[in-house]
Amino acid sequence: MRHGKKVNHLGRTASHRKALLSNMASSLILKKRITTTVAKAKALRKYVEPLLTKAKTDSTHSRRTVFSYLQNKESVTELFGTVASRIAERQGGYTRIIKMGDVRLGDNAEMCLIELVDFNDLYGKEAVAKKGKTRRSRGAKGKKEEAAAETTETAAPEAKAEKKTTKKKADKKDKE
């Protein structure tokens, strides 16, 4: 039975696990996206999300608390600088785990990407806002046809001019 077993030990001692998660969290904060196994990514999510929440309040106490977890000055300054400003209005869920579908060659472990949500431009608010309507109507189809006709009309005079020049060259060759 697995009653009361909330921590995935990842096959490591407590000190090794703490160092592993600290280093992975620092890398995630500095690089915004890392590739790892699914088990490590799930453990890292539990480790790093409370740190991201604590970084929203920029005080000496919260900086020291986060530094005690990360042990890296550069990642702490990055976290309280750019990352905290980006996640200020978000209530939680700062990380996203994307399963890649492939496995590691040595031990067949399932691999994934873990990334900070607000630093991915593909899934951002701007990308969703730029996306058009999903329903299609006749008006949209007519506009597309008009646009296609305009492009062919603008291209048509250039093509006619090219045809004239080739005809003239052919006529000169025939006369010779």
Buried (B, 14 or more C-beta within 10 A) or exposed (E): EEEEEEEEEBEEEEEEBBEBBBBBBBBBBBEBBBEBBBBBBBBBBEBBBEBBBBBBEEEEEBBEBBBEBBBBEEBBEBBBEBBBEBBEEEEEEBBBBBEEEEEEEEEEBBBBBBBBBBBBEEEEEEEEEEEEEEEEEEEEEEEEEEEEEEEEEEEEEEEEEEEEEEEEEEEEEEEE
